[in-house]
Amino acid sequence: MSGNKPVVIKKVKKVIGGGHHGGAWKVAYADFVTAMMAFFLLMWLINTTSPEQKRGIADYFAPASVSRSSQGSDGLLGGTAFQEDGARSSGSNRKIDEEAAEASERTKSGGESSGEKSSRDPTEDALAQAMANRENAQFASAEASLRQALQDLPDYAELSRNLIIEQTPEGLNIQLVDQEGRAMFSGSSADPLPRTQQLLEAVAKVVEQLPNRISISGHTDTVAPTRGGYSNWDLSADRANAARRILEKAGVDGDRVYQVAGKGDREPLYPDDPNLPANRRISIVLLREAPVMPSDHSL
């Protein structure tokens, strides 16, 4: 009996498949495939979108407005500030007061030599410059607000192609231009299309927030209207007047309209190609205003 040994049974467990790492590689591979699919989708979208659509996407993610003042807000909705150096003072008006005060100090200290004296009062120059700066800021804010308002329209990417906004020496020029296959008016008439109505109503929401006077002018290409006895002068004037009626109906005060003019084909947007559809347009200008001086002010 002492020679009998105990029987030992050894069980070996075989692991088939994943081993110690299990299926983690599958998750990593799935992430890689998803990332590559997103990358190629992005490349496809970049190649298929037009420059105007890319610009529309960029405008969508750009800030609607930028405040240029450290006190309160600037532009259309200039608010108030509560800092110690600007307590309860308008951010825009405060800048005018500061520049006028600086000019007054320079005058008191004899900063100008007798040979450099100007016919204009230094305080008046400072006020005019400050007013111009404030107006430029308001125009920039108005442009940003208008682009933001257009983004809410369902056909924004297409409508943005018919809109040109720029600051000129005359003021903020908002132009509604024809594009190839996308006219603003019906044929050779002054009847605005629905897209024109939408654009003008969006323009009116921004224009009514500013006090500037408004100049509206109509422009055509060199092609004469098909109606007998009806010239480009008549057509451009009628379209400008139709735009005025839409603006007033949308809330713009009629007393602010300074002039309505039909300029025919005399001021083409593209002089080198006067028959280009973009020469047919409506121009709405927010006019720059000179600062109001006291009645007893003398130069």
Phi, psi and omega in degrees: 000329181291342180276352179282128179257147178294144180273125179253124178255120182256122179257127179250122180265118180269133178254121182249131174105246193295331184069210185288336183269357176058223181252025182298328182297332180293322178295314180298320180294320179296319177298319180297315180296320178297316180296319179294322178296318178296322180296312181292328176295320178296316178300321180294317180296320180297322182284336185262344180274147179278163177303325180293321179292322176297319179296322178296320178295319179295319179295328181296321183270353178282152178296141183296324180207155180236126179281129180261006182239143179276350177247120177067208178247166183241177173079220188295323186246049182300117183261205181239162181240160182233018174289165183296323183276355181215037186299124176051038176239144182292135181298324182282314183292329182299323180297321178296315180298318182295315182293322178295320179295320179296319179296321179296320179296320179297323179293317181295325183278000179073036184296331182268134173280164183296331181281345184253009182293137179258159178288345179261146178293134178304324179296322178293320178298316181296320180294317180297318180294318179295320178295321179296318178297318180295321180293320177299319179295320178295319179295319179297319178293322179295320178297316180296319180295321180294317179295324178294320179294324180293330181295339179279350180279143185296330184253039188301315184302322179280320182295327182297337179290337182264011185235130175234125179236128179205151174270131180234169176304333180283328181155201178273114186259116178250115185244132173256110189246150173285146172237162180304116179082000180224080180279161179267333182233159183280114177053221179264047181232175178260019180274112182288143175281164181305322180295326177293318177301316180298314182296316181293324177293322176294321177296319182298323181298328179274318183298323184291347180274350180250152183272354188297150173290161187236135173244129181239127180224145177254145181225149178230173170272190184274356179284127183285148177298155181283341181287134179290137180071017182235112187262174176296332175298313179297315183296314182294322179292319180294322179291321177296319180291325176295321177296320178299317181296321180293318179298315181294321179294331181276358174123356180282131181295126181297335180291343180279347181286115182277318178202152173233120188227145171252117185253008176056225179255021187280340181231070181294145177291328177237089183301330182287343180221077187295346179267002181296137182304328182295345176288341175275114187200165172245129180247122178245115186247123169276108190287141173291140183248135176286145179297140180281122181260153177301150182296332182267011183283136179237142180278000000 
